[in-house]
Amino acid sequence: MLKCVRHYISKKHKGQVDILTEWIKTRSRTVRYFSVGSHSNERSNPSIFTVGSRHYKGLDDSQSPRLTPHQVTTILRLNETSIEENNGAIRGFETNQLRSNNPIEDRRGEAKLPHGNKYLFGVYDGHAGCACAQALNERLFNYLAVALSPSEVVERVKNGEIDLDKELLHWYHGGVEYRHSELRELYAKSLRKFARENLTNFSDDQYVPDILMQAFLRLDEDIGSEALPVTTNTVLNGNTSSVLNTELLTIAFAGAVACVAYIDGTDMFVANVGDCRAVLGVNKGADNWEAKELTQQHDANNESEVNRILKQHPNESNNVIKNGRLFGDLAPFRAFGDVRYKWHAKDLKHIMNTNRFPHSFISVYGDKLLPNNYNTPPYLIAEPEIKYHQLSPKDKFLVLASDGLWDMISPEKVIQLVAGHMDGRQVLVNFDLPRENMTLGAINQLLTQRKKSFANKTVDSNVATHLIRNAIGQDHLQLSAQLTLPNSISRFYRDDITVTVVFFDSDYIMDNVT
């Protein structure tokens, strides 16, 4: 295997062979299987050049160009955002992402519903390209907003009386970044139909998890139906262009996993599809922190997921899961898009026979669109697993991130890094005595703690950037090496990384928790 990998890499990157060799010798832990190839598709196309882990330690820094510390920091901060909100339970949030794929396949979204203190935070991790993740970033929050909004708002959406890009949600990041201009009209039409059906069954006391479930499943259904051969030529009154048809197929055959947090006052719901994660930072007192995981990964490492699939396809146990993947191809067992594992065989064959399949996917699937032994679809679902959590004053922050972060750092370490960053940031605030008539001993204790906090001061003011920095390198040489790897081998070392950290207002929570 090592000879195969070395031979493949040496043809294109002679100077990087020693890095790869050192990596294979010193790899620290197995994460997942992934592929060597020009098209990033770790989740859905293993090849003969399969290696069972991604490198974390032992990178030969001398083989990579050097960056100055300032250049490293500039690159890391390129996509960071910091928002101070101080509204309801949300004190603010910070987010950032760093690509490994070119273009990046991760997306992120943050928005507030205009009625009440209701917030949405989402992280999306695409595979087989970025098209499906981009569609989720443009659409999922709108579906959730329609499902969560009062009937008068839904009525306006149904009648086309509301600007979907500006009025339905207050966007901080994400939303209106359409890959193709014609998609806007198509998406609006599908959303109006969803609003109309929502009004038919509208109730003021609907169960929130059911609402979230409905929005997730409906969007995935629309992604598939809009691309089906029987519907794409009529969905825009017969005027669908060939460019749009190709775009819809590209979105549907690509895939994406998603993790969304919906926070309404002190009520928090986390809906997860795939292998992104949400972890809550809980302060147990002093320096005692708990990393409370609010999601489960939907893959072969989750026994309940394996059992679910085998139960749904009882006569296909020898074929449906191979090498820890769906049909030996797809790593997540829940995802949006990926209609190759959802459509009827006749629809997939129609796409192949009419040459409507996007050429960009030849590198992903070759000329074999239909998996072997494809008998009882759908094999893949976009049904979210939903976790409810009532916020308490001990809950200080929530970390949402794609697996690019969690592959590199444990949840416990992530929580410690965020807690330390918060502690270090406090020393930048002017020192004031918290109360009058303090004893000298108490003041000395405060000053001692303040001095200790100086040790936690970080280079990055943005905590998401701080997490990414710690994920990819423990020192400057390692950071500069990671950030200058050629696109074609960067995926051997890390995935795209997207991080959002939401900070909670403990005083508000204490006053409003029931």
C-alpha positions, 0 to 999 in steps of 0.5 A, a space after each residue: 500500500 505504501 508503495 502505491 501511495 508513494 508512486 501516485 504522489 511522486 508523479 505530481 509532488 516529488 517534494 512531498 513524498 517524504 512528508 507522506 512517508 513520514 506521516 504514514 510512519 508516525 500517524 497518531 490515530 485512525 479517523 476514517 477512510 479517505 481517497 487520493 484523487 483530484 476531486 475531494 470526495 472522502 465520504 463517497 468514493 474510496 479508491 485503490 489508494 486508500 489509507 486509514 488515517 489522517 496525519 496529525 503529528 510528524 509533519 516534516 516542516 522542512 519540506 513546506 514553504 515558510 510563512 511568517 507568524 503574521 502571514 499565518 495569523 492573516 490566513 487563519 483570520 481570513 473568514 472570522 466573524 465576531 458578533 456581540 448580541 446581548 439579546 435574550 440568552 445569546 451574549 454573542 457568537 464567533 465563527 470561522 472556517 479554514 479550507 482544505 478543499 478548493 473550493 471549500 465544501 463547508 458552509 455556515 449560517 447564523 440568523 435570528 427570527 424577527 419575532 422574539 429571541 429566537 436564533 438559528 446557528 448551522 454548520 454544513 459539511 458537503 461531500 462530492 463538491 460544495 453544491 448541496 452544502 451551499 443549497 442547505 445554507 441558502 434554504 434550510 433556515 428559510 424552511 425552519 423559519 416558515 415552520 416556526 413563524 406565526 401564521 400571519 408570517 406564513 400567510 405572507 410567505 404563501 402569497 409572495 408578499 415577503 422578501 425572503 432574503 431580507 424579511 423572513 430572517 435577519 441574517 448574520 451570515 449565510 442565506 442569499 449567496 445563490 450559485 445560479 440566478 434561476 435558483 432564487 425563483 425555484 427556491 421561492 416557489 418551493 418555499 411558498 408551496 411548503 408555506 401553503 401546506 403548513 397553513 393547512 395543518 397550522 397549530 399554535 401548540 405544535 411540538 418543536 422537535 416535530 416542526 424541526 423534523 418536518 422542515 429538514 425532511 421537506 427540504 431534502 424531499 424538495 432537493 430530490 424532486 426538483 432534480 427528478 426528470 419528471 419534474 424539472 422541466 415543469 417546475 418553472 412553468 416549462 422554462 427551466 434552462 439546461 444550465 439550471 437542470 444541470 445545477 439541480 442534478 449537481 445539488 441532488 447528487 452531491 451531499 451534505 451533513 448538517 447540524 443546527 441549533 435553534 435557541 428560543 429563550 432558554 430552550 435549545 434544540 439541536 438537530 443533527 444529520 450526519 457527523 457534524 457535532 454540537 458540544 456544550 461547555 458547562 462550568 461545574 465550578 472554578 476550573 472544572 468544565 464538562 463537555 456535554 455532547 448534544 449530538 451523535 454521529 450517524 456512521 458505522 461507529 454508531 451501533 444503533 445506526 448500523 442496526 437501523 439500516 440492517 433492520 430496514 433492509 433485512 435481506 441485504 446485510 451482505 451488501 448495504 454496509 461494506 467497509 463501514 460505508 453505505 454500499 462501500 461508498 458513503 461514510 455518513 448514514 444520514 445526509 441531505 442530497 445523495 439521491 444516488 442512494 434514495 431514488 428508484 433505480 428507474 430514475 437513476 437509469 433514466 439519468 444515465 440513459 439520457 446523458 443528463 448526468 453532470 460530467 463533473 461527477 464522472 470523477 466521483 462515480 465513474 460511469 457507474 451511477 447505480 450501486 450494485 445490488 440496489 434493490 430497496 431504496 431509499 437507503 439514506 435518510 435526512 431525518 435529524 436526531 433532535 436533542 432538547 436542552 434547557 439552558 442553565 446558568 452553568 451552560 456558558 457556550 455551545 460549540 458547533 463544528 464540522 468533523 474537520 475540527 473533531 477529527 483533530 481535537 477531542 470535545 473535552 480539549 475543545 471545551 478547555 480551549 474555549 474556557 481558557 480563551 474566555 479566561 485570558 480575554 478577561 485580563 484585557 478588561 480594565 480591573 475594577 473591584 467587584 464590590 466595596 469594602 473588600 479585604 486586602 486578602 480578597 483583593 490579593 486573591 483577585 489579583 493572583 487570579 488575574 495574573 494567572 489568567 495572563 497565561 491564557 492570553 491568546 494570539 487570536 481574539 476570535 475563539 473560533 480562530 483559536 480553535 482552528 489554530 490549535 487544531 492544525 498546529 502546536 507551533 509556528 513551523 507546523 502551522 506554516 507547513 499545514 497552511 502551505 500544503 498543495 491542494 492535491 495533498 492537503 486532504 491527507 492532513 486535514 479536512 475543511 474546518 468550520 467552527 461556530 461558538 455561541 456564548 450564553 448570558 448567564 444572568 438572563 438564563 438565571 432570571 428566566 429559567 423555569 
